[in-house]
Amino acid sequence: MKLLGARSYFVMWRQSRCGSAVLVILTLLAAMSAIVIANTHSLHTLKQELQLLDQRQKQRLNAAPGQ
């Protein structure tokens, strides 16, 4: 069995640490993407609801003078 020197352990530790950093960054990007998608969906739903309320208010106001 070949023994690894101190330099080899340092290189292995550094590569492992870089791999962990990449994993953390990818996880954060995935979480941020999920939040953006959820916010976009919420905004779309709110826009539709606002248009519906506006349409109902216009119908109500247009019907009021003729009564």
PyMOL commands that set and color helices and strands:
alter all, ss='L'
color gray80, all
select helices_A, chain A and resi 6-63
alter helices_A, ss='H'
color red, helices_A
deselect
rebuild
show_as cartoon
